[in-house]
């Protein structure tokens, strides 16, 4: 398993309270640009009331990537991911742009 430690060069906002996790990026009009949202704890997401696509990077408690979901469109759902403890929602195309891989560790 790849243990490369990666950073994501974006401004990442933390959503670690019930209300921040509940709201997430819902109803936001503008797409993400150079920013993301780290939802913790979280092992599944929905795209209800979203106005743009995102990339989702699901992490274990240790920060290891356990699932990558590219170009997740509005009104889609990602069912619970085994071993996922949190998710980083990023601009669509980020996974490909930074060549993120399952097994890598993300440092935030």
MIDONU-477853 format. One record per atom (N, C-alpha, C): residue number from 0; chain; atom name; x, z, y. Coordinates in nm, 3 decimals. Each point is the difference from the previous one (the first is absolute). Layout:
# MIDONU-477853
NUM, A, CA, X, Z, Y
...
This chain:
# MIDONU-477853
0, A, N, 0.084, 0.000, -0.119
0, A, CA, -0.084, 0.000, 0.119
0, A, C, 0.088, 0.000, 0.125
1, A, N, -0.035, -0.081, 0.094
1, A, CA, 0.076, -0.011, 0.124
1, A, C, -0.018, 0.127, 0.083
2, A, N, 0.109, 0.059, 0.045
2, A, CA, -0.010, 0.122, 0.081
2, A, C, 0.048, -0.022, 0.142
3, A, N, -0.002, -0.124, 0.045
3, A, CA, 0.040, -0.033, 0.136
3, A, C, -0.085, 0.077, 0.100
4, A, N, 0.065, 0.062, 0.097
4, A, CA, -0.073, 0.072, 0.105
4, A, C, -0.018, -0.094, 0.118
5, A, N, -0.124, -0.019, 0.042
5, A, CA, -0.033, -0.094, 0.106
5, A, C, -0.064, 0.073, 0.118
6, A, N, 0.017, -0.057, 0.116
6, A, CA, -0.073, 0.046, 0.118
6, A, C, -0.085, -0.117, 0.048
7, A, N, -0.106, 0.031, 0.069
7, A, CA, -0.086, -0.103, 0.058
7, A, C, 0.015, 0.014, 0.152
8, A, N, 0.049, -0.104, 0.067
8, A, CA, 0.033, 0.011, 0.142
8, A, C, -0.121, -0.009, 0.093
9, A, N, -0.102, 0.074, -0.032
9, A, CA, -0.123, 0.000, 0.079
9, A, C, -0.030, 0.142, 0.046
10, A, N, -0.082, 0.010, 0.101
10, A, CA, -0.051, 0.130, 0.043
10, A, C, -0.114, 0.037, -0.095
11, A, N, 0.017, 0.107, -0.075
11, A, CA, -0.098, 0.039, -0.101
11, A, C, -0.072, 0.127, 0.046
12, A, N, -0.132, -0.012, 0.013
12, A, CA, -0.083, 0.115, 0.037
12, A, C, -0.042, 0.072, -0.127
13, A, N, -0.003, 0.132, 0.004
13, A, CA, -0.038, 0.081, -0.115
13, A, C, -0.148, 0.036, 0.007
14, A, N, -0.072, -0.027, -0.109
14, A, CA, -0.141, 0.040, -0.013
14, A, C, -0.006, 0.102, -0.113
15, A, N, 0.009, 0.128, 0.037
15, A, CA, 0.006, 0.105, -0.101
15, A, C, -0.110, 0.105, 0.014
16, A, N, -0.098, -0.027, 0.084
16, A, CA, -0.115, 0.089, 0.011
16, A, C, -0.123, -0.075, -0.052
17, A, N, -0.105, 0.073, -0.031
17, A, CA, -0.120, -0.062, -0.054
17, A, C, -0.052, -0.110, 0.092
18, A, N, -0.011, 0.028, 0.129
18, A, CA, -0.058, -0.098, 0.092
18, A, C, 0.091, -0.121, 0.023
19, A, N, 0.131, 0.023, 0.007
19, A, CA, 0.094, -0.113, 0.016
19, A, C, -0.004, -0.090, -0.124
20, A, N, -0.007, 0.062, -0.119
20, A, CA, -0.007, -0.079, -0.123
20, A, C, -0.132, -0.074, -0.008
21, A, N, -0.107, 0.065, 0.040
21, A, CA, -0.133, -0.061, -0.004
21, A, C, -0.007, -0.122, 0.091
22, A, N, 0.050, 0.012, 0.121
22, A, CA, -0.005, -0.111, 0.096
22, A, C, 0.099, -0.110, -0.036
23, A, N, 0.123, 0.038, -0.034
23, A, CA, 0.102, -0.099, -0.033
23, A, C, 0.009, -0.106, 0.108
24, A, N, -0.010, -0.126, -0.041
24, A, CA, 0.006, -0.112, 0.095
24, A, C, -0.137, -0.063, 0.022
25, A, N, -0.106, 0.066, -0.049
25, A, CA, -0.134, -0.056, 0.016
25, A, C, -0.033, -0.022, 0.147
26, A, N, -0.068, -0.108, 0.027
26, A, CA, -0.053, -0.036, 0.132
26, A, C, 0.109, -0.042, 0.100
27, A, N, 0.124, 0.006, -0.039
27, A, CA, 0.107, -0.044, 0.090
27, A, C, -0.015, -0.151, 0.020
28, A, N, 0.010, -0.044, 0.122
28, A, CA, -0.019, -0.143, 0.033
28, A, C, 0.127, -0.082, -0.021
29, A, N, 0.115, 0.055, 0.043
29, A, CA, 0.126, -0.075, -0.004
29, A, C, 0.075, 0.023, -0.131
30, A, N, 0.061, -0.106, -0.050
30, A, CA, 0.082, 0.010, -0.120
30, A, C, 0.120, 0.090, 0.025
31, A, N, 0.057, 0.052, -0.108
31, A, CA, 0.122, 0.079, 0.009
31, A, C, 0.116, -0.091, 0.037
32, A, N, 0.084, 0.047, 0.092
32, A, CA, 0.122, -0.073, 0.036
32, A, C, 0.111, 0.104, 0.016
33, A, N, 0.098, -0.004, -0.089
33, A, CA, 0.112, 0.094, 0.008
33, A, C, -0.040, 0.145, -0.017
34, A, N, -0.110, 0.022, -0.070
34, A, CA, -0.050, 0.136, -0.019
34, A, C, -0.072, 0.010, -0.133
35, A, N, -0.027, 0.123, -0.041
35, A, CA, -0.072, 0.023, -0.124
35, A, C, -0.065, 0.136, 0.000
36, A, N, -0.074, 0.027, -0.106
36, A, CA, -0.068, 0.128, -0.015
36, A, C, 0.032, 0.054, -0.139
37, A, N, 0.054, 0.124, -0.005
37, A, CA, 0.033, 0.066, -0.126
37, A, C, -0.110, 0.101, -0.029
38, A, N, -0.078, -0.026, -0.104
38, A, CA, -0.112, 0.087, -0.036
38, A, C, 0.044, 0.088, -0.116
39, A, N, -0.007, 0.131, 0.024
39, A, CA, 0.048, 0.095, -0.098
39, A, C, -0.089, 0.123, -0.004
40, A, N, -0.050, 0.046, -0.112
40, A, CA, 0.007, -0.065, -0.130
40, A, C, -0.103, -0.113, -0.009
41, A, N, 0.030, -0.098, -0.085
41, A, CA, -0.089, -0.115, -0.018
41, A, C, 0.048, -0.084, -0.118
42, A, N, -0.090, -0.032, -0.093
42, A, CA, 0.038, -0.085, -0.112
42, A, C, -0.088, -0.124, -0.015
43, A, N, -0.092, -0.020, 0.095
43, A, CA, -0.084, -0.120, 0.002
43, A, C, -0.045, -0.024, 0.144
44, A, N, -0.034, -0.126, 0.030
44, A, CA, -0.047, -0.031, 0.135
44, A, C, -0.114, -0.099, -0.005
45, A, N, -0.076, -0.003, 0.108
45, A, CA, -0.103, -0.103, 0.017
45, A, C, 0.024, -0.069, 0.134
46, A, N, -0.052, -0.120, 0.009
46, A, CA, 0.018, -0.079, 0.122
46, A, C, -0.133, -0.019, 0.074
47, A, N, -0.093, 0.091, -0.023
47, A, CA, -0.130, -0.008, 0.068
47, A, C, 0.020, 0.017, 0.150
48, A, N, -0.071, -0.079, 0.077
48, A, CA, 0.003, 0.005, 0.147
48, A, C, 0.137, -0.035, 0.058
49, A, N, 0.082, -0.071, -0.078
49, A, CA, 0.130, -0.046, 0.049
49, A, C, -0.016, -0.139, 0.059
50, A, N, 0.083, -0.031, 0.099
50, A, CA, -0.008, -0.128, 0.069
50, A, C, 0.119, -0.092, -0.029
51, A, N, 0.091, 0.042, -0.088
51, A, CA, 0.119, -0.080, -0.031
51, A, C, 0.056, 0.043, -0.136
52, A, N, 0.085, -0.085, -0.056
52, A, CA, 0.065, 0.030, -0.128
52, A, C, 0.122, 0.088, 0.021
53, A, N, 0.039, 0.071, -0.106
53, A, CA, 0.119, 0.085, 0.003
53, A, C, 0.076, -0.014, -0.132
54, A, N, 0.122, 0.050, -0.002
54, A, CA, 0.074, 0.025, -0.123
54, A, C, -0.006, 0.150, -0.025
55, A, N, -0.014, 0.039, -0.127
55, A, CA, -0.006, 0.142, -0.035
55, A, C, 0.113, 0.032, -0.098
56, A, N, 0.075, 0.105, 0.033
56, A, CA, 0.111, 0.045, -0.083
56, A, C, -0.034, 0.140, -0.050
57, A, N, -0.030, 0.011, -0.129
57, A, CA, -0.035, 0.129, -0.059
57, A, C, 0.126, 0.069, -0.050
58, A, N, 0.013, 0.129, 0.036
58, A, CA, 0.120, 0.078, -0.031
58, A, C, -0.032, 0.120, -0.088
59, A, N, 0.098, 0.037, -0.085
59, A, CA, -0.009, 0.124, -0.076
59, A, C, 0.033, 0.116, 0.094
60, A, N, -0.011, 0.122, -0.051
60, A, CA, 0.036, 0.117, 0.081
60, A, C, 0.145, -0.005, 0.046
61, A, N, 0.085, -0.064, -0.078
61, A, CA, 0.143, -0.010, 0.032
61, A, C, 0.030, -0.115, 0.095
62, A, N, -0.103, -0.079, 0.035
62, A, CA, 0.021, -0.112, 0.091
62, A, C, 0.036, -0.130, -0.069
63, A, N, -0.014, -0.004, -0.132
63, A, CA, 0.031, -0.121, -0.077
63, A, C, -0.122, -0.093, 0.001
64, A, N, 0.024, -0.128, 0.023
64, A, CA, -0.109, -0.098, 0.000
64, A, C, -0.055, -0.014, -0.141
65, A, N, -0.132, 0.024, -0.014
65, A, CA, -0.065, -0.012, -0.132
65, A, C, -0.096, -0.120, -0.005
66, A, N, -0.041, -0.051, 0.115
66, A, CA, -0.086, -0.119, 0.003
66, A, C, 0.012, -0.066, 0.136
67, A, N, -0.001, -0.132, 0.000
67, A, CA, 0.002, -0.080, 0.122
67, A, C, -0.123, -0.089, 0.001
68, A, N, -0.074, 0.001, 0.110
68, A, CA, -0.118, -0.086, 0.013
68, A, C, 0.020, -0.082, 0.127
69, A, N, 0.017, -0.131, -0.019
69, A, CA, 0.025, -0.089, 0.113
69, A, C, -0.128, -0.062, 0.052
70, A, N, -0.005, -0.016, 0.132
70, A, CA, -0.107, -0.073, 0.067
70, A, C, -0.139, 0.046, -0.044
71, A, N, -0.022, 0.130, 0.007
71, A, CA, -0.128, 0.059, -0.037
71, A, C, -0.102, -0.030, 0.110
72, A, N, -0.104, -0.070, -0.035
72, A, CA, -0.098, -0.051, 0.096
72, A, C, -0.110, 0.104, 0.028
73, A, N, -0.066, -0.014, 0.117
73, A, CA, -0.113, 0.089, 0.031
73, A, C, -0.105, -0.003, -0.111
74, A, N, -0.063, 0.116, -0.019
74, A, CA, -0.109, 0.020, -0.096
74, A, C, 0.045, -0.003, -0.145
75, A, N, 0.128, 0.022, -0.024
75, A, CA, 0.051, 0.012, -0.137
75, A, C, 0.031, 0.148, -0.028
76, A, N, 0.015, 0.031, -0.128
76, A, CA, 0.030, 0.138, -0.042
76, A, C, 0.118, -0.003, -0.095
77, A, N, 0.088, 0.099, 0.013
77, A, CA, 0.106, 0.022, -0.098
77, A, C, -0.038, 0.129, -0.072
78, A, N, -0.027, -0.013, -0.130
78, A, CA, -0.037, 0.117, -0.081
78, A, C, 0.118, 0.096, -0.009
79, A, N, -0.028, 0.125, -0.041
79, A, CA, 0.109, 0.099, -0.008
79, A, C, 0.119, -0.052, -0.081
80, A, N, 0.118, 0.025, 0.053
80, A, CA, 0.126, -0.043, -0.060
80, A, C, 0.065, 0.120, -0.069
81, A, N, 0.027, -0.016, -0.128
81, A, CA, 0.065, 0.106, -0.076
81, A, C, 0.136, 0.031, 0.063
82, A, N, 0.030, 0.127, 0.016
82, A, CA, 0.126, 0.051, 0.055
82, A, C, 0.016, -0.021, 0.151
83, A, N, -0.100, -0.056, 0.066
83, A, CA, 0.010, -0.015, 0.146
83, A, C, -0.041, 0.130, 0.068
84, A, N, 0.078, 0.039, 0.098
84, A, CA, -0.028, 0.120, 0.078
84, A, C, -0.034, -0.033, 0.145
85, A, N, 0.050, -0.114, 0.047
85, A, CA, -0.028, -0.042, 0.137
85, A, C, 0.007, -0.151, 0.009
86, A, N, -0.044, -0.053, 0.115
86, A, CA, 0.006, -0.145, 0.023
86, A, C, 0.041, -0.025, 0.144
87, A, N, 0.081, -0.104, 0.016
87, A, CA, 0.036, -0.044, 0.134
87, A, C, -0.071, -0.133, 0.023
88, A, N, -0.083, -0.005, 0.103
88, A, CA, -0.069, -0.124, 0.037
88, A, C, 0.084, -0.068, 0.107
89, A, N, 0.036, -0.126, -0.027
89, A, CA, 0.094, -0.074, 0.085
89, A, C, -0.057, -0.136, 0.036
90, A, N, 0.059, -0.066, 0.099
90, A, CA, -0.046, -0.135, 0.034
90, A, C, 0.008, -0.092, -0.122
91, A, N, -0.098, -0.087, -0.015
91, A, CA, 0.003, -0.098, -0.108
91, A, C, 0.129, -0.079, 0.009
92, A, N, 0.067, -0.020, -0.112
92, A, CA, 0.126, -0.073, -0.005
92, A, C, 0.123, 0.089, -0.004
93, A, N, -0.017, 0.130, 0.021
93, A, CA, 0.113, 0.093, 0.004
93, A, C, 0.069, 0.009, -0.137
94, A, N, -0.076, 0.006, -0.108
94, A, CA, 0.059, 0.014, -0.133
94, A, C, 0.094, -0.118, -0.028
95, A, N, -0.047, -0.119, 0.029
95, A, CA, 0.081, -0.120, -0.023
95, A, C, 0.119, -0.004, 0.098
96, A, N, -0.027, 0.028, 0.127
96, A, CA, 0.103, -0.007, 0.104
96, A, C, 0.119, 0.091, -0.031
97, A, N, -0.029, 0.121, -0.051
97, A, CA, 0.105, 0.098, -0.027
97, A, C, 0.036, 0.005, -0.149
98, A, N, -0.059, -0.090, -0.079
98, A, CA, 0.029, -0.011, -0.143
98, A, C, -0.010, 0.135, -0.071
99, A, N, -0.109, 0.073, 0.028
99, A, CA, -0.021, 0.129, -0.064
99, A, C, -0.031, -0.018, -0.148
100, A, N, 0.049, 0.092, -0.084
100, A, CA, -0.018, -0.009, -0.145
100, A, C, -0.045, 0.134, -0.056
101, A, N, -0.079, -0.008, -0.107
101, A, CA, -0.040, 0.121, -0.071
101, A, C, 0.126, 0.070, -0.051
102, A, N, 0.003, 0.132, 0.014
102, A, CA, 0.114, 0.080, -0.043
102, A, C, 0.092, 0.039, 0.113
103, A, N, -0.002, -0.074, 0.111
103, A, CA, 0.082, 0.036, 0.114
103, A, C, -0.056, 0.127, 0.065
104, A, N, 0.085, 0.073, 0.067
104, A, CA, -0.040, 0.122, 0.070
104, A, C, -0.008, -0.031, 0.149
105, A, N, -0.112, 0.040, 0.061
105, A, CA, -0.019, -0.021, 0.145
105, A, C, 0.030, 0.131, 0.071
106, A, N, 0.084, -0.008, 0.100
106, A, CA, 0.031, 0.114, 0.086
106, A, C, -0.075, -0.019, 0.131
107, A, N, -0.080, 0.099, 0.037
107, A, CA, -0.073, -0.006, 0.127
107, A, C, 0.047, 0.110, 0.093
